[in-house]
């Protein structure tokens, strides 16, 4: 009986540790910077004749902290305007510390710049929705972001400028 696999809680046997299995672990996540502005309140909170124009910019940055550890920043900036009048504006830098093990060197940069922000995004999205709602507006739920497409776009821009992706 002592040689029987121990269940892992999902109906299967417990996974045996493998020193060669690629892993990506989130060690910590945190709001590094958050700003919400409602510059024309209370006038901006009155019913509007038309819906606002929403603009959102996304940026991902990363820095290596140790051999296997990276800090990844997901920066979301945006505003809502009717004409030239700003209803609200926000900036959020939501960050995480990630440990990447046994990932081939040629796949490390895409893993950091695609998979890590993909894990951070749902939390950042909720923070923005709550901030906008707390500012007196309906919550703003940002559409899912194609981090693969964003990565490819940045790589193409870097290549066009003669840099390395």
N, C-alpha and C positions, 0 to 999 in steps of 0.2 A: 504494500500500500504506500510506502514511503517513496516509491519510484514513480507514482502517478503524477501527471502534470496537474498543477494547481490552476483552477479556473481563474480567468482574468475579469470576471464580472460580466462579460459579454457572451458567455456560453462557450468560449473557446479556451484552449490551453494558454497558459501564461507564455508570453514571448520570452525567449531566451536571449540574454544580452549578446549582441554581435558587435565586435569591435570594428566592423567594416560597413555597417549599415549607415547610409547617409541620414543625418538628422538635422532638423532645424527646430530649435526650442526658443520660445519667448521667455526671457528671464524677468523682464519688467516692462511695463507700459505706463506712460504718463503724459499729461498735458504739459508741455514745456512752455507754451505761450498761448494765451487766449484773449481775444479782444472782440467786443461787440459794441457797435455804435448805432445809436438811434438819434441822429443829429437833429431831426425836425419834429421830434415828439413834442407835444401830443398831436400836432397837425397831421403827421404821417400815419397816425393810427385811425384816422377817420376813414369811412368807406370811400373807395376810389372808383372812378368811372371805368378804369381799365386795369388790367393786370400789369404787374411790374415786369421789367426786363431784368432777368437774373443773369449775372456774370460770375463765373467761377474759374479760378486758376488752380492748378495742381502742380506741386513740385515735390520731388523725392531727393533727399540727400542722405549720404551715409558716411560714417567714418569708422575705421577699425580701432577697437579699443585694446584688443589682445589678439593672439594668434587665431582664436576661434570666435571671438566676440566682436559684435558690430553694434553701433548705435545708428538707428535709422530714423530719420525725421520725415514725416508726411506733413507737408504744408498745404493747407487749403485757405485760399483767400477768395472773398466774393462780396458782391453787393447786389442790392435790388434798387432799381431806379424806375421812376415814371418820368419820361422826358429827361431833364437834367437834374431833377430833384432826387436825392438819395433818401430812400426809405430806411434802409439799414445797410450796414457793412460789417464784415467779420473777418478775422484772421485767426487761424488755429495752426499751431505746430504741435502735432501729436507724435510722440516718439516711443521707441521701444529698444530694448537691449536684446539682441538675439545671439544665440550660440549656434554656429554651423559646424558640424563635424562630418568628416569623411565625404565631403563634396569635392569632386574633381575641380582643380584650379580653374579650368576653362568654363566651368559652370557656376563658380562662386559669385562673380559680379551679377549675372542675371538673377541668381537666387536672392541676393541681398536687395537688389533694386526692383524685383518683381514680387517675389513671394512674401518678403517682410512687409512691404506696404499693403499688400493684399490682406494680410492678417490684421494690420492696424486699422484699415479703412472702416469697418463696421462701427468701431468705437468712436472714431473721429466723426463719422456721419451722425451718430446719436448726440454727440456733444454739440454739434452745429444745430441740429434740430431743436434741442432743448434751449440753446442760447437764443435762437430766433423766436421760439415760443415764449420764452421768458421776457423777451423784448416787446411782447404785445402782438405779435404776428402769428399767423398759422405756421406750424413747424415746417422747416425746409428740409425735405428728405432728398439729399443729393443722389442722383442716379449712380448706379455702379460704375466704377472706373475700369477701363481696359488698361491695366498696368503693363501688359505685354506690348500693346500698341504705343503707350507712352514711352516705354523703354526703347522701342525701335525708332520712334520719332527723335528722341534725344541722341541715339547712336547715329542716325542719319545726319542730324545737325552737326554733331561733333566731327563726323567724317567730312562733311562739306566744308568745315572750317579748318580741315587739315589736322584735327586732333584725333585722339584715340577714344573710342567709345568706352 
